[in-house]
């Protein structure tokens, strides 16, 4: 079997939160550029998380850093 080196990528997790049930990663996205990943997470949260308090159920993007 040939071994390969995985590409370096910047990770953003889309996390589902539900009161009483906790949280789980619903989706993981990878980006070539760190700033693009951070901007995606910021813009996702600005668009989808506008309530002044946490609702019973919501999704949030979380920048998780670089995968090496």
N, C-alpha and C positions, 0 to 999 in steps of 0.2 A: 504494500500500500504506500502510495506517495504522500508524504506529509507536506502541507502547505501552511503558509503563514496567513492568518486571517487579516483582512484589511483593517486599518485603524479607522474607527468611525465614532461618531458622537451620538449618544443614546438619549432618546426621549421616551419615557413611559407614559402611556395614557392609563390613569388609575381610576377605577370605579370605587366610590365610597357610598356605603349605605348604612344608615343609622341602625344599630342593633345587629348588623351582620359583619361590619368591619370593612376592609378594603382588599382589592386584588388588582394586579396588573391585567388590564384588558387587552392592551396592544403595545408593541414596542416598535419604535421607528428609529432608523439610523440615518445620520447625515454625514456628509464628507467634511463639512465646515462647522467648527464649534459655534461661531456666532449665529449661523443659520439655525442650528439646533436650539440655542437659547432663545432666539427670536420666535421660533415656532411655538415653543412652550409658553412664552409670554403672551403672544397673540392669541393662542388657543384659549388661555385662561381669561384674557380680557373679553373675548367673544362669548364664552360659554359660562363664565362664573361671575355674574354681575350682582347677585343677591348680597345684601349687606350682612347676612348671617348664613351659615352653612345649612342648606336644605337637607331633607331626609335622604335624598339620593342625588349624586352628582358625579361628573367625570372631571378630572383635572390632569393637565400635562405636567410632568415633572422631568426636568433636565437631570440626567443621571451620570453625566460625565463621559469620558472617553473609554472606549473599549479597546484594549490592546491585545 
